[in-house]
Amino acid sequence: MLMRYFIYFRNQEYAKIIADKNPNSFIKKTESEILGVDPVDHDVFIIDAHQGGDMSDLNGLNVAYKLCNSIRKVNAKIRILTWFTKEQIVRTNQFAKELVSNNKIEFFQLPKIF
């Protein structure tokens, strides 16, 4: 079983760090690139919730929501990375409210760096 990782992260340096930690990784720089992936079983999509320039811009959740439709019939996962807690995001974002109950979605809070 060969796992493929597709990384969609606003900060390309973070994307490279994540790619270096996961063999068989592919960095996607645009929404159309990540949504254009033909998913297969065991694929993992790693998406920055804050895709965009502003921390309050949660466009990555919109992308994850769209991606859910394309992975519906395959055994793939979407990992959403965020600086906020899952509870904070769910309180403030409609897409998060729908994504949180999907068993293909995992939320991970990034460590705060001071």
N, C-alpha and C positions, 0 to 999 in steps of 0.2 A: 504494500500500500504506500504509494508515493503522495505525500502531502504537499500541496502547493500553497504558498502564502502570497496574498495580494495586498499590498500596503498602500493606503491612500491617506497621506498625512500632510498637513499644511507645511510643516517644517521639514525640509528635505534632509537635514542633518539627523533628525530623529528617525526619519524613514530609513536612512542608511544604517543607523544603529540597530533598529528592529530587524532589518533585512540581514545584517551580519549575524544576528542571533538565531535566525531561522533559515536553514538550508532550503534551497529551491524557492526563493522569494523573488517577487517581481514588484517593483515600485511603479505605481500608476499615478501620474501627475494631474490628470483631469478626471472630472466626473464621467465623461464619455468613455474614457479608457477603462475605468473600474466597472462601469455598467456594461461594457462591451465584452467582458470576460465570459466565456462559455463554461459555466461551473460544472464540475464533476464531483463525485463523492470524495469526501475528506478534504476538500478545499477549505481554506480559512481566509476570510477577508478581515483585515485589520484596518479600522477606519477611525480617523480623528473626528470626534464629535464636533470639534471647534473649527472645522474646515472653513476657511475664510480668514480674514485679517483680524477680526475682533473676537475676543474670548466669549462674548455673549452671542455671537453668530454660531448657531448650532446646525449649520447646513449639513454637516456630516450625518446627522440623524435623518435628514431628508434623503440623503444618498442611501443610507442603510435601509430605510423604509422601501425605497425603490428596488434595492438589491434583494430584499426578501422575496419579492415576486419571482425573480429569476432563479432562486435557489430552492424554491418550494418543493420541487420534485427530486432533489438530490440531498444527500447527507453531507451538507456543508454547514459551516458556522460563520457568524459575523461577530467579531470582537470589537466593541466600541470603546475607545480609550478617551477618557475625559479628565479634566482637572477637578471637576465637581463630583460630589457623591451622586450615586444613582438616585437617591431620594430627591436631591435638589433638582436634578434634570427632569425627573418625572413630574415634579410640582410645576415646572415652568414651560414644558414643551409637550405639545400634543402628540408628536411622533414618538417621543419617549414613552408616553403613556401606553401607546399601542405596542411598541417594541418590547417593553419590559415583560410582557406575558408570553412572548414567542420563545419557544425552547431552542431556536437556532441562534438566538441573540445572547451575548454575554457582555456585561458592562464591567470595565476595569477602571478604577480611579488611578490616575498617574500620581506619583509622589510629588508632594509640594517641595519645591526647592527654594530656599531662602538665601 
